[in-house]
Amino acid sequence: MAAQEKGPPRLSEVRNAKVFRDYEVGQRFEAGIQLRGTEVKSIRTGRAQISDGFCRVEKAEVWMYGAHIEPYAFGNMQNHDSKRVRKLLLHRGDIRKIALAMDAGGKALIPLRMYFKGSLVKVEVALCTGRKRFDKREDLKKKEQMREVNRALRARRG
């Protein structure tokens, strides 16, 4: 008996591409997320984006705003709102650390990626500080210098 062929591979994670350009990423946390059934199905098909997402601590709970999960294509009347606020599930100690860091000022809690761990959806969030325009330019200069060094080393070897 021949093995059954599976369909196209599903996206295993959704990344926030802007975060490493616009922020200095600090301490990271893995959080669960409270979702509805059609939201999970939509994430499995890769119909989510978190590039505009951010998190807030309100009454000892962490909430994620701005994440967009498209309504499930084969859903019904009970489909979810695509821009609704979603609760993140973290340990109480982690929430306390995050709240203290954000209250001290200059820090934001930004989602880095959303991924599956078994059948559960997890969100990796990080405490970030914003970058100024000149910081971004310095990073571009460093990357260009590293490219030139690598080119010179390759030319020397070969």
C-alpha positions, 0 to 999 in steps of 0.5 A: 500500500502506498503512503498518502501524499499530503497537501501543501505544507502549512505555515508553522509560524507568523513573524513580525519582520519590522520589530528587529529594524525598529526596536532593540529587542530585550528579554523574551517571554513565551505566552499562550494566547486565548483564541477561538476555534476559527482563529486557530484554523485561520492561523494554520492556513497562514492568514495572520499578521502581527506586524502592527501588534503591541501588548499592554498590561491591564489589571494584572493581565496582558492583552495583545492589540493590533494583531490581525487574524483573518476570518476563517474562509469556511466559517459560519456566523460565529466567525471571529472579529479580525482585529479583536483584543486577545488575552495572553497567558503568562505566569504571574511572575512574568507579568509582574516583571513586564509591568515593572519594566514598562512602568519604569518607562521607555519599554514596550511589549511587542510580539515577535512571532506566533507559532504552534507548539504541538496543537497550541498557539504560542506567542513570543513577546519581548520587552523592546526599546524604540530605535531612532533613525540614526541607530538604524543607519549605524546598523546598516553601516555595520552590515555593509562593512561586514559584507565587504569583509566577507567578500574580501575573505572569499576573494582571498581564499579563491 
